[in-house]
Amino acid sequence: MGQEILPPSGGDDDNIQPVDLKAALEQRYLAYALSTIMHRALPDVRDGLKPVHRRIVYAMNEMGLRPTSAFRKCAKIVGEVMGNYHPHGDQSIYDALARLAQDFSQRYTLVNGQGNFGNIDGDSPAAMRYTESKMTAVSELLLEGIDQDAVDFRDTYDESNSEPVVLPGAFPNLLANGSSGIAVGMATSIPSHNAHELCDAALHLIKHPDATVEKLVEFIPGPDFPTGGIIIDSRDSIIESYRTGRGGFRVRAKWQTEDLGRGGYQIVITEIPFQVQKSRLIEKIAELLIARKLPLLEDIRDESAEDIRVVLVPKSRSVDPTILMESMFKLTELESRFPLNMNVLSMGRIPRVMALNEVLKEWLDHRREVLQRRSRFRLAAIDKRLEILGGLLVAYLNIDEVIRIIREEDEPKPVMMARWDLTDNQVEAILNMRLRALRKLEEFEIRKEFDELTKEKSEIEALLASDDKQWQTVAWEIGEVKKKFAKATEVGRRRTQFADAPEADEEAIQQAMIEKEPITVVISEKGWIRALKGHIADTATLTFKEGDGLKVAFPAQTTDKILIVTTGGKAFTLGGDKLPGGRGHGEPLRIMVDMDNDQAVLTAFVHDPARKQLIVSTAGNGFVVAEAELIANTRKGKQIMNVALPEETQLLVPVGGDHVAVVGENRKLLVFPLAQVPEMTRGKGVRLQRYKDGGISDVRCFAMSDGLVWEDSAGRTFTKNKDELAEWLGDRASAGRTVPKGFPRSGKFAG
């Protein structure tokens, strides 16, 4: 650290201690990180709750807010939680409480709310002074046995009270309600599941402790979100997510078409993905509509009341609803991904990512421990009661003697203890007995209770001695929960469905997202590109920067893909809708794609997936390539022809017919069958014509039945049929013969 630097003297120097800043920061940040992980962000695997939720539920229990009791103001509950257990802001406690009451946030609500607790549009709950709440049956299950020593307690923050470390958790809350939170350096994200399915999986796990995740997925096919929706992941990907504890689920909105008669229809969305705010979703779609990113959609309306009903109106009745919806899923939150990261506090202490079977196993172990602790607690209570009942029986059998001792002795207690060998508790119970309890009937009742408790005691002892019996009891308890939340009930029915995403044409979906408009694509010699609106026939009116001119111009549609091929043998793809507008001179191509500085644009054209091109280098090498292979999905483009300077890619001509005519700079012409040129996806190509010096001038594909056609500089057309071309016919890579009379001086087939 070097020399210690002390703060300047301030008069009261006694309490100043120099501290190593690095060590202090490390120590304090670690303390903060641990506190966040343990006491704020991560849920406990056993009851699925974070401390704030556990404290809310426990405080409501202490206040007696059972499902059958009256509602109480949320302000009162929040005050109780904040004062006794949770020394943080009242707003954060109320937010947590309100979330526990929202049926669109929680699959099984822990709080029964009365009043405005917010809605799926993202509106906030009313202030806590207006809303009221109490516990639900789920919270009651989570707390079952809390007063029977089922779990450990610890001191609250001010040591004036105690709170449970974890709840008994008779309900599989972690997976049933899910959880999400961000700690320091770690996060958790668990979707909600169906309680009936969780109970089935847990019961299977009790019988087969080594059950694999693959087997458990037969019971739990996937999440069950409060807001429904449709999961479109494959079974394999769901199994993989559950096996590793990490992954995600793609959830789509549920939709159907409504027939409006006369061939017209509208699409109605009835369920949206979890945690998507409806109002924000509709706003986003409306923005895309205004920006003309959804050309198949005419309008969107929100007709929701209690249930969700969002209406999409297509542009025309001929629009395919599947393609319209696929384009909507791609661009909007009608499809969203819910991440899975089962990072939880194992044993209440260790944060780790767990698999599905591990989470269920730890919950089952907790349930068994709760059962053992409750049984021991009951056993202790029975022993205490049996002791007292034994004393009372002695008193009944010797009632006259007992009365005499009480009347005559100054200290009846020790006398009775010595006389019948009774304990302090037993004598105390006898002395506290009421006179009206001296009826003969009472003796029968005591004997009956004594026998019943003795029987119960032996049953509990047998339970504690046998692992099998304990698991049977845990299974019975889970069976009861399953009955309560069965799929046949309204609360227990599965809301989220599963489906495969429909096989829609990717190309058609892409087209559906672009407004179709005619454009003219213009590229200058120096590589500036622009798209003018409409189809312009006369390119002579186009203006360019000084020293620049027209390289290529052609009509297209905004929905087209534009292919650009460079002299370096690379192909680039641009969407017709992505090109800069026609104002000014456009933009340099090099901004839009990664073109090398030593390369220039060779040509550009509208992509036709059915077409093939003959690509030729200056040295006279070439090959046929399908246009589908020229498509490049990145800025980097796709290398098609391998050329090294000074050699360059020189020609790209459409393939058609059955022959190739090639002419060199030496003005020699060669005609050979197209079949001799190989089709490749990438390469150097094969030699088309042999030269002593110089290179290729032009090439053309044609059908021999139509003859070879060319134009001279004066615009006259020449046609040579098969017989007339006989002396130029040969094999690929021959030298060829001097061009026939009338062939243009330029050495090109088009004058």
C-alpha positions in Angstrom: 0.0 0.0 0.0 3.0 2.3 0.5 3.0 5.0 3.2 -0.2 5.4 5.2 -1.9 8.7 4.6 -3.7 10.0 7.7 -6.6 12.5 7.5 -5.8 16.0 8.5 -6.1 16.8 12.2 -9.5 17.9 13.2 -9.0 18.5 16.9 -10.6 15.3 18.1 -8.0 12.9 17.0 -8.6 10.1 19.6 -11.1 8.1 17.6 -9.5 8.2 14.1 -8.2 4.9 12.9 -6.6 4.4 9.5 -8.2 1.6 7.5 -7.0 -0.2 4.4 -9.6 0.9 1.9 -9.4 -2.2 -0.3 -9.8 -4.5 2.7 -12.7 -2.4 4.0 -14.5 -2.4 0.7 -14.1 -6.1 0.2 -15.4 -6.9 3.7 -18.3 -4.6 3.5 -19.3 -5.5 -0.1 -19.2 -9.2 0.8 -21.4 -8.6 3.8 -23.9 -6.7 1.5 -23.8 -9.4 -1.1 -24.4 -12.1 1.4 -27.3 -10.2 2.9 -28.9 -9.6 -0.5 -28.5 -13.3 -1.5 -29.7 -14.7 1.8 -32.3 -12.2 3.1 -33.7 -10.6 0.0 -33.4 -12.0 -3.5 -33.3 -15.8 -3.4 -36.2 -18.0 -2.2 -35.8 -20.9 0.1 -36.3 -24.2 -1.7 -38.4 -25.6 1.2 -41.2 -23.1 1.3 -40.5 -21.2 -1.9 -40.6 -17.8 -0.1 -38.2 -14.9 0.3 -38.0 -13.4 3.8 -40.4 -10.5 3.1 -43.1 -12.8 1.9 -42.5 -15.2 4.8 -42.8 -12.4 7.3 -46.0 -11.1 5.7 -47.7 -14.5 5.8 -46.5 -15.2 9.4 -47.6 -11.7 10.6 -51.1 -12.3 9.1 -51.3 -15.6 10.9 -50.3 -14.0 14.2 -53.0 -11.4 13.6 -55.6 -14.2 13.2 -56.4 -13.3 9.5 -57.5 -16.8 8.6 -59.4 -17.5 5.3 -62.6 -17.7 7.4 -62.1 -14.5 9.4 -62.8 -10.9 8.4 -60.5 -8.7 6.2 -58.2 -6.2 7.7 -56.7 -3.0 6.3 -53.4 -3.6 4.5 -51.9 -0.6 6.3 -52.4 -2.4 9.6 -50.7 -5.6 8.2 -47.8 -3.6 6.7 -47.4 -1.8 10.0 -47.3 -5.1 11.9 -44.8 -6.6 9.5 -42.5 -3.5 9.5 -42.7 -3.0 13.3 -42.2 -6.6 14.3 -40.2 -8.4 11.6 -39.1 -6.5 8.5 -37.3 -3.2 9.2 -37.5 -1.9 5.7 -39.7 0.6 3.8 -43.5 0.3 4.1 -43.9 0.7 0.3 -41.6 -2.3 -0.5 -43.6 -4.5 2.0 -46.9 -3.3 0.5 -45.7 -4.0 -3.0 -44.8 -7.6 -2.0 -48.1 -8.0 -0.2 -50.1 -6.7 -3.2 -48.2 -9.1 -5.6 -49.2 -12.0 -3.4 -52.8 -11.1 -4.0 -52.6 -10.6 -7.8 -54.1 -13.6 -9.6 -52.3 -12.6 -12.8 -48.9 -12.6 -10.9 -49.4 -15.6 -8.6 -50.6 -18.9 -9.9 -52.0 -19.7 -6.4 -52.5 -16.5 -4.4 -51.2 -16.4 -0.8 -53.3 -13.3 0.0 -57.0 -12.8 -0.5 -57.3 -9.1 -1.4 -60.3 -6.9 -1.3 -60.1 -3.6 -3.2 -57.9 -2.5 -6.1 -54.8 -4.6 -6.2 -53.7 -3.5 -9.7 -54.4 -5.2 -13.0 -52.7 -6.9 -16.0 -52.5 -3.5 -17.8 -49.8 -2.6 -15.3 -51.8 -0.2 -13.2 -50.6 0.1 -9.6 -52.7 -1.1 -6.6 -54.6 1.5 -4.6 -52.9 2.9 -1.5 -52.7 0.5 1.5 -55.1 2.6 3.5 -57.9 1.6 1.1 -57.2 -2.1 0.5 -57.9 -5.0 2.8 -56.7 -8.6 2.9 -56.5 -11.9 4.7 -54.8 -15.3 4.2 -55.9 -17.8 1.6 -56.1 -21.6 1.9 -52.6 -21.8 0.4 -51.0 -19.7 3.1 -52.8 -21.7 5.7 -51.2 -24.9 4.2 -47.8 -23.2 4.3 -48.2 -22.4 8.0 -49.7 -25.8 9.0 -48.0 -26.9 12.2 -46.1 -23.6 12.9 -47.3 -23.8 16.5 -46.2 -27.4 16.9 -42.4 -26.9 16.8 -42.4 -27.8 13.1 -39.7 -25.4 12.3 -36.9 -23.4 13.9 -37.4 -19.8 15.1 -34.9 -17.0 15.4 -34.8 -13.6 17.0 -36.3 -10.7 15.0 -34.1 -7.7 14.1 -34.6 -6.0 17.5 -34.6 -9.3 19.6 -38.0 -8.4 21.0 -39.8 -11.2 19.2 -39.1 -14.4 17.2 -39.9 -15.4 13.6 -39.8 -18.7 11.7 -36.6 -19.4 9.7 -38.7 -21.3 7.2 -42.4 -22.2 7.0 -43.6 -25.8 7.3 -44.7 -25.6 3.7 -47.4 -28.3 3.1 -47.9 -26.7 -0.3 -45.2 -27.1 -3.0 -44.9 -23.3 -3.2 -41.5 -22.8 -4.9 -42.5 -24.5 -8.1 -46.3 -23.8 -7.9 -45.9 -20.0 -7.6 -42.4 -19.6 -9.0 -40.1 -16.8 -8.1 -37.8 -14.2 -9.6 -35.1 -12.0 -8.1 -31.7 -10.4 -8.8 -29.0 -10.7 -6.1 -25.4 -9.8 -6.3 -23.6 -11.8 -9.0 -26.6 -14.2 -9.2 -30.2 -14.2 -10.1 -33.2 -16.5 -9.9 -36.1 -17.0 -12.3 -38.6 -19.9 -11.7 -41.9 -20.1 -13.6 -45.1 -21.2 -11.9 -46.4 -24.8 -12.2 -49.6 -26.8 -11.7 -50.0 -28.0 -8.1 -51.8 -31.2 -9.1 -48.9 -32.1 -11.4 -46.3 -31.3 -8.7 -48.1 -33.5 -6.2 -48.2 -36.4 -8.7 -44.5 -36.0 -9.4 -43.7 -35.8 -5.6 -45.8 -38.9 -5.0 -43.9 -40.7 -7.7 -40.6 -39.5 -6.2 -41.6 -40.9 -2.8 -42.1 -44.4 -4.4 -39.0 -44.1 -6.7 -36.4 -41.8 -5.1 -34.1 -42.3 -8.1 -36.6 -41.1 -10.7 -35.0 -39.1 -13.5 -36.0 -35.7 -14.8 -37.3 -37.4 -18.0 -39.7 -39.5 -15.9 -40.9 -36.5 -13.8 -41.6 -34.5 -17.0 -44.3 -37.1 -17.7 -46.1 -35.7 -14.7 -44.9 -32.0 -15.0 -44.9 -31.4 -18.8 -43.9 -27.7 -18.2 -44.8 -24.5 -16.5 -48.4 -23.4 -15.9 -48.6 -19.6 -16.0 -51.3 -17.6 -14.3 -52.1 -15.8 -17.5 -52.3 -19.0 -19.6 -50.7 -18.8 -23.1 -49.2 -21.6 -25.2 -45.7 -23.0 -24.7 -44.1 -23.9 -28.0 -40.8 -25.5 -26.9 -40.0 -29.1 -27.8 -40.2 -31.7 -25.1 -36.4 -32.3 -25.4 -35.6 -28.7 -24.7 -38.0 -28.6 -21.7 -36.3 -31.8 -20.3 -32.9 -30.2 -20.8 -34.0 -27.0 -19.0 -35.3 -29.0 -16.0 -32.3 -31.3 -15.9 -29.7 -28.4 -15.7 -31.9 -25.9 -13.9 -31.2 -23.4 -16.6 -33.0 -22.6 -19.9 -36.2 -20.9 -20.9 -39.7 -21.3 -22.2 -41.2 -19.6 -25.3 -44.7 -18.6 -24.5 -47.2 -17.3 -27.1 -50.5 -15.6 -26.9 -53.6 -17.8 -27.4 -55.6 -16.7 -30.4 -58.5 -17.7 -32.7 -60.2 -16.4 -35.7 -63.8 -15.1 -35.6 -65.8 -15.4 -38.8 -67.4 -12.1 -39.8 -69.3 -13.5 -42.7 -68.7 -13.0 -46.5 -65.2 -14.5 -46.1 -64.1 -11.7 -43.7 -62.6 -12.5 -40.3 -60.9 -11.0 -37.3 -58.3 -12.5 -34.9 -59.1 -12.5 -31.2 -56.4 -12.8 -28.6 -57.7 -14.3 -25.3 -54.5 -15.0 -23.4 -51.2 -13.2 -23.4 -47.7 -14.3 -22.2 -46.9 -14.1 -18.5 -45.6 -10.7 -17.2 -46.5 -8.9 -20.4 -48.5 -5.7 -19.6 -51.5 -5.6 -21.9 -51.6 -1.8 -22.3 -47.9 -1.6 -23.2 -48.3 -4.5 -25.6 -51.1 -2.8 -27.5 -49.2 0.5 -27.5 -46.2 -1.3 -29.1 -48.4 -2.9 -31.8 -50.0 0.4 -32.5 -46.5 2.1 -32.9 -45.5 -0.7 -35.3 -48.7 -0.1 -37.2 -48.1 3.6 -37.6 -44.5 2.9 -38.6 -45.9 0.6 -41.3 -44.0 -2.4 -40.0 -47.1 -4.6 -40.0 -48.5 -4.3 -43.6 -50.9 -7.2 -43.1 -52.6 -5.6 -40.1 -55.3 -2.9 -40.5 -56.2 -2.1 -36.9 -56.0 -3.3 -33.3 -58.7 -2.9 -30.6 -58.8 -3.7 -26.9 -62.2 -5.1 -26.1 -61.2 -6.6 -22.7 -63.4 -6.5 -19.6 -62.8 -9.1 -16.9 -61.3 -11.4 -19.5 -58.7 -10.5 -22.1 -60.1 -9.8 -25.6 -57.7 -8.0 -28.0 -59.0 -7.9 -31.6 -56.7 -7.7 -34.6 -58.3 -6.6 -37.9 -56.4 -7.9 -41.0 -55.8 -5.6 -44.1 -58.0 -7.8 -46.3 -59.8 -11.1 -46.1 -57.2 -12.7 -48.3 -54.5 -12.3 -45.6 -53.4 -15.7 -44.2 -54.1 -15.5 -40.4 -51.1 -17.8 -39.6 -48.7 -15.7 -41.5 -50.1 -12.5 -39.9 -49.8 -14.0 -36.4 -46.2 -15.3 -37.1 -45.1 -11.8 -38.2 -46.8 -10.5 -35.0 -45.0 -13.1 -32.8 -41.7 -12.1 -34.4 -42.1 -8.3 -33.8 -44.1 -8.0 -30.6 -44.3 -9.4 -27.1 -47.2 -11.7 -28.2 -44.4 -14.2 -28.0 -42.0 -13.8 -25.1 -39.4 -16.0 -23.5 -39.6 -16.7 -19.8 -36.1 -17.6 -18.5 -35.5 -20.6 -16.2 -32.8 -20.3 -13.6 -33.5 -22.5 -10.6 -31.1 -20.7 -8.3 -32.4 -21.2 -4.8 -31.2 -21.4 -1.2 -30.7 -25.1 -0.6 -31.0 -26.1 3.1 -31.9 -22.4 3.6 -28.2 -21.5 3.4 -26.4 -22.5 0.2 -27.4 -20.7 -3.0 -27.2 -23.2 -6.0 -28.8 -24.0 -9.2 -30.9 -27.2 -8.8 -32.6 -29.6 -11.2 -36.3 -30.4 -11.0 -35.9 -33.7 -9.1 -33.5 -32.0 -6.6 -36.0 -29.3 -5.8 -38.8 -31.7 -5.3 -36.6 -34.0 -3.2 -35.5 -31.2 -0.9 -39.2 -30.2 -0.4 -40.1 -33.8 0.4 -37.2 -34.1 2.9 -38.4 -30.9 4.6 -42.0 -32.3 4.8 -40.6 -35.4 6.4 -38.6 -33.4 8.9 -41.7 -31.3 9.7 -43.7 -34.5 10.3 -41.0 -35.8 12.7 -40.8 -32.6 14.6 -44.6 -32.3 14.9 -44.8 -35.9 16.0 -42.2 -35.4 18.7 -44.0 -32.2 19.8 -47.3 -34.2 20.1 -45.6 -37.0 21.9 -44.3 -34.6 24.5 -47.8 -33.1 24.9 -49.3 -36.6 25.3 -46.7 -37.6 27.9 -47.5 -34.4 29.9 -51.3 -35.1 29.7 -50.9 -38.8 30.5 -48.9 -37.8 33.6 -51.7 -35.6 34.8 -54.5 -38.1 33.9 -52.5 -40.7 35.9 -52.6 -38.4 39.0 -56.3 -37.6 38.6 -57.1 -41.4 38.5 -55.2 -41.9 41.8 -57.2 -39.0 43.2 -60.6 -40.5 42.1 -59.7 -43.9 43.5 -58.8 -42.3 46.9 -61.1 -39.3 46.8 -62.1 -39.4 50.5 -58.4 -39.6 51.6 -57.5 -36.8 49.3 -60.3 -34.6 50.7 -59.2 -35.4 54.3 -55.5 -34.5 53.5 -56.5 -31.2 51.9 -58.8 -30.3 54.9 -56.4 -31.3 57.7 -52.9 -30.8 56.5 -51.2 -27.4 56.5 -49.0 -28.5 53.5 -51.1 -31.1 51.6 -48.8 -31.2 48.6 -45.7 -33.0 50.0 -48.0 -35.3 52.0 -49.9 -36.4 48.9 -46.7 -36.7 46.9 -45.2 -39.0 49.6 -48.5 -41.0 50.1 -49.1 -42.0 46.5 -45.7 -41.4 44.9 -47.0 -38.5 42.8 -45.1 -35.8 40.9 -45.4 -32.1 41.5 -47.4 -31.7 38.3 -49.9 -34.4 39.2 -50.5 -33.0 42.7 -50.9 -29.5 41.3 -53.6 -30.9 38.9 -55.4 -32.6 41.8 -55.3 -29.5 43.9 -56.6 -27.4 41.0 -59.5 -29.8 40.3 -63.0 -28.3 40.7 -65.6 -29.8 43.0 -68.1 -30.3 40.2 -65.5 -32.7 38.5 -66.0 -35.2 41.4 -68.9 -36.9 39.5 -68.5 -40.6 38.9 -68.9 -39.9 35.1 -65.7 -37.9 35.1 -63.7 -41.0 36.1 -64.9 -42.9 33.0 -64.0 -40.0 30.8 -60.5 -39.8 32.3 -60.0 -43.5 31.8 -61.3 -43.2 28.2 -59.0 -40.3 27.4 -56.1 -42.1 29.1 -56.6 -45.1 26.9 -57.0 -43.1 23.7 -53.8 -41.1 24.4 -51.9 -44.2 25.2 -53.0 -45.7 21.8 -52.0 -42.5 20.0 -48.7 -42.5 21.8 -47.8 -46.0 20.6 -48.9 -45.0 17.0 -46.6 -41.9 17.0 -43.7 -43.9 18.4 -44.2 -46.5 15.7 -44.3 -43.7 13.1 -41.1 -42.2 14.4 -39.4 -45.6 14.3 -40.3 -46.4 10.7 -39.1 -44.6 7.6 -41.8 -46.3 5.5 -44.6 -45.0 7.8 -43.2 -41.5 7.7 -43.1 -41.5 3.9 -46.7 -43.0 3.8 -47.9 -40.1 6.0 -46.1 -37.5 3.9 -47.7 -39.1 0.8 -51.1 -39.0 2.4 -50.6 -35.3 3.3 -49.6 -34.5 -0.4 -52.6 -36.5 -1.6 -54.9 -34.2 0.5 -53.3 -31.1 -1.1 -53.7 -32.7 -4.5 -57.5 -33.2 -3.8 -57.8 -29.6 -2.8 -56.1 -28.3 -6.0 -57.1 -31.0 -8.4 -57.3 -30.2 -12.1 -61.1 -30.7 -11.9 -61.4 -27.6 -9.7 -61.5 -24.0 -11.1 -58.3 -23.0 -9.3 -56.4 -26.2 -10.2 -57.2 -26.6 -13.9 -54.2 -26.2 -16.2 -54.1 -22.8 -17.8 -51.1 -22.9 -20.1 -51.3 -25.3 -23.1 -48.6 -26.9 -25.2 -48.3 -26.8 -29.0 -45.7 -26.9 -31.8 -45.2 -23.6 -33.6 -46.9 -23.9 -37.0 -44.6 -24.5 -40.0 -45.0 -21.2 -41.7 -42.9 -20.1 -44.7 -40.0 -18.0 -43.3 -39.8 -16.0 -46.5 -43.6 -15.3 -46.4 -43.3 -14.1 -42.8 -40.4 -11.8 -43.7 -42.4 -10.3 -46.5 -45.4 -9.9 -44.2 -43.4 -7.5 -42.0 -42.5 -5.1 -44.9 -44.9 -2.8 -46.7 -44.7 -3.6 -50.4 -43.8 -0.5 -52.5 -42.1 -0.1 -55.9 -38.6 1.4 -55.8 -35.6 1.9 -58.1 -32.3 0.9 -56.7 -29.4 3.1 -57.9 -25.7 2.3 -57.3 -23.0 4.7 -58.4 -19.5 3.9 -59.7 -17.9 4.9 -56.4 -20.3 2.6 -54.4 -23.1 5.0 -53.2 -26.5 3.4 -52.9 -30.0 4.8 -52.7 -33.6 3.7 -53.4 -35.9 6.1 -55.3 -39.7 5.7 -54.8 -41.5 4.2 -57.8 -40.1 2.6 -61.0 -38.0 5.2 -62.9 -37.5 4.4 -66.6 -35.2 7.3 -67.5 -32.0 7.1 -65.5 -30.4 9.9 -67.4 -32.0 12.4 -65.0 -30.1 11.0 -62.0 -27.5 13.2 -60.4 -24.3 12.1 -58.7 -21.4 13.6 -56.8 -18.7 15.2 -58.8 -16.5 12.6 -60.5 -19.0 9.9 -59.9 -21.6 8.3 -62.3 -24.1 5.5 -62.6 -22.9 1.9 -62.1 -26.3 0.1 -62.1 -29.9 1.0 -61.7 -32.9 -1.4 -61.7 -36.5 -1.6 -60.5 -37.4 -3.6 -57.3 -39.9 -3.8 -54.5 -39.3 -3.0 -50.8 -40.0 -6.6 -50.1 -37.2 -7.8 -52.4 -33.7 -8.9 -51.4 -31.0 -7.0 -53.3 -27.9 -9.0 -54.1 -24.6 -7.1 -54.5 -21.5 -8.8 -55.9 -18.1 -7.2 -55.6 -14.9 -7.6 -57.7 -13.4 -9.5 -54.8 -15.9 -12.4 -55.4 -18.0 -11.5 -52.3 -21.8 -11.4 -52.2 -23.8 -9.1 -49.9 -27.6 -9.0 -49.2 -29.6 -5.9 -48.4 -33.4 -5.7 -47.8 -35.2 -3.4 -50.2 -36.8 -1.7 -47.2 -33.5 -1.1 -45.5 -32.0 1.1 -48.3 -31.5 4.8 -47.8 -34.1 7.0 -49.4 -33.7 8.8 -52.8 -33.0 12.3 -51.4 -29.4 13.4 -52.0 -26.9 10.9 -53.2 -27.7 8.0 -50.8 -25.1 6.4 -48.5 -21.8 4.7 -49.2 -22.3 0.9 -49.4 -19.2 0.4 -47.1 -21.2 1.8 -44.2 -23.9 -0.9 -44.7 -21.7 -3.9 -45.4 -18.1 -4.8 -44.7 -16.6 -4.3 -48.2 -12.8 -4.3 -48.5 -11.3 -1.0 -49.7 -9.6 -2.6 -52.7 -12.9 -4.0 -54.0 -15.6 -2.3 -56.0 -19.2 -3.2 -56.9 -19.3 -5.6 -59.9 -23.1 -5.7 -60.2 -26.4 -5.7 -58.2 -29.8 -7.2 -58.9 -33.0 -8.4 -57.3 -32.7 -11.9 -55.8 -34.6 -14.7 -57.6 -34.2 -18.0 -55.6 -35.0 -20.1 -58.7 -32.3 -18.5 -60.9 -28.6 -19.5 -61.3 -25.7 -17.3 -62.3 -22.4 -17.9 -64.2 -19.6 -16.2 -62.3 -16.3 -15.5 -64.2 -13.0 -14.0 -63.2 -10.6 -11.9 -65.3 -8.4 -14.9 -65.9 -11.3 -16.7 -67.6 -12.1 -19.1 -64.7 -15.8 -19.6 -63.9 -18.5 -21.8 -62.4 -22.3 -21.9 -62.0 -23.7 -20.8 -58.6 -27.4 -21.0 -57.5 -28.7 -17.5 -56.4 -29.9 -19.0 -53.1 -26.2 -19.6 -52.3 -25.4 -15.9 -52.8 -27.7 -14.8 -49.9 -25.6 -13.5 -46.9 -27.3 -12.9 -43.6 -24.5 -10.8 -42.1 -22.6 -7.5 -42.8 -19.5 -9.6 -43.6 -21.1 -11.0 -46.7 -20.3 -14.4 -48.2 -17.2 -15.3 -50.2 -18.3 -16.9 -53.5 -15.4 -16.8 -55.8 -11.8 -17.2 -54.6 -9.7 -14.6 -56.4 -6.4 -13.0 -55.4 -5.2 -9.7 -56.8 -4.5 -8.7 -59.5 -7.2 -11.2 -60.5 -10.8 -10.1 -59.9 -14.3 -11.3 -60.4 -15.3 -9.7 -63.7 -18.6 -11.1 -65.0 -21.9 -12.4 -63.5 -24.5 -13.5 -66.1 -27.8 -15.4 -65.7 -27.7 -19.0 -66.7 -30.2 -20.1 -69.3 -30.3 -22.4 -72.4 -27.7 -25.2 -73.0 -24.5 -23.5 -74.4 -22.0 -20.9 -73.3 -20.3 -18.4 -75.7 -17.2 -16.8 -74.4 -15.0 -14.2 -76.0 -11.5 -13.1 -74.9 -9.7 -9.8 -75.1 -7.8 -11.4 -78.0 -11.1 -11.3 -79.9 -11.3 -15.1 -80.1 -14.8 -16.7 -79.6 -15.5 -20.2 -78.2 -18.9 -21.9 -77.9 -19.2 -25.1 -75.7 -22.0 -27.0 -73.9 -23.2 -25.5 -70.6 -23.0 -29.0 -69.0 -19.2 -28.7 -69.1 -19.3 -25.9 -66.4 -19.7 -27.3 -62.9 -22.2 -26.0 -60.3 -20.5 -25.0 -57.0 -21.3 -23.0 -53.9 -17.8 -21.5 -53.6 -14.4 -21.9 -55.4 -12.0 -20.7 -58.0 -13.9 -22.2 -60.9 -12.7 -24.0 -64.0 -11.0 -22.5 -67.1 -13.6 -21.5 -69.6 -11.2 -20.3 -72.4 -7.4 -20.5 -72.8 -5.4 -17.3 -73.5 -1.7 -16.7 -74.3 -2.0 -13.2 -72.8 -4.9 -11.0 -71.8 -8.1 -12.2 -70.2 -11.8 -12.6 -70.8 -13.9 -10.0 -72.4 -17.5 -11.3 -72.3 -19.6 -14.4 -71.8 -23.2 -15.3 -72.6 -25.5 -18.4 -72.0 -27.9 -19.2 -74.7 -30.1 -22.0 -76.2 -28.6 -23.4 -79.4 -32.1 -23.8 -80.9 -32.4 -20.0 -80.7 -28.9 -19.3 -82.0 -26.3 -16.9 -80.6 -27.5 -13.3 -80.7 -25.5 -10.1 -80.4 -25.9 -6.4 -81.1 -23.3 -4.1 -82.7 -22.7 -0.5 -81.7 -25.2 0.7 -84.2 -27.9 -1.3 -82.6 -28.1 -3.9 -85.4 -28.9 -7.5 -84.3 -26.9 -10.6 -85.6 -28.0 -14.2 -85.0 -25.8 -17.2 -85.8 -27.5 -20.6 -85.8 -25.9 -24.0 -85.0 -24.5 -24.6 -88.5 -23.0 -21.1 -88.7 -21.4 -21.6 -85.3 -19.8 -24.9 -86.3 -16.2 -23.6 -86.5 -16.5 -22.0 -83.1 -18.0 -25.0 -81.3 -15.5 -26.8 -79.1 -14.7 -28.0 -75.6 -14.3 -25.8 -72.5 -10.8 -24.4 -72.0 -10.0 -24.4 -75.8 -8.5 -21.3 -77.4 -11.4 -20.6 -79.8 -11.4 -18.9 -83.2 -11.4 -15.3 -84.2 -14.8 -13.7 -83.9 -17.1 -13.7 -86.9 -17.7 -10.7 -89.1 -20.0 -8.0 -87.6 -18.9 -8.8 -84.0 -18.8 -5.5 -82.0 -15.4 -3.8 -81.6 -16.0 -3.6 -77.9 -15.7 -7.4 -77.6 -19.0 -7.5 -75.8 -22.2 -9.3 -77.0 -24.2 -6.1 -76.4 -22.3 -3.7 -78.5 
